[in-house]
Amino acid sequence: MGVALALAVAAAAIAFAIWPLLRGSAAAEAGALELSDLTNQRDMAIEDLRELDFDRALGNLSDEDHQALREQSKRRAVGILKQLQAHEGRIDEEIEQAVAALRNGSGSKR
């Protein structure tokens, strides 16, 4: 009975120690997926703008239609770029927090 209790306590301690690592890994994966999705959206928005210009050059779009569609696509692209900048800002903030934590941790060991 004592051995089983000791094993249960040890397993709980290991799980407690590993949990933040697993949770951090899942958050990092989610952030990487979000970044990848935003990057793909940015690339598609740029391609949309190129296609609109090409269609106008071929005569498939009037100047008025081209201008309206181009403005709409530019607004979409700007929104995506703002999201990318916000994502990069969060990454920068996380890096700064990690560096500060390391500095505080190493400073206390001296």
Secondary structure, 3 states (H helix, E strand, C coil): CHHHHHHHHHHHHHHHHHHHHHHHHHHHHHHHHHHHHHHHHHHHHHHHHHHHHHHHHHCCCCHHHHHHHHHHHHHHHHHHHHHHHHHHHHHHHHHHHHHHHHHHHHHHCC
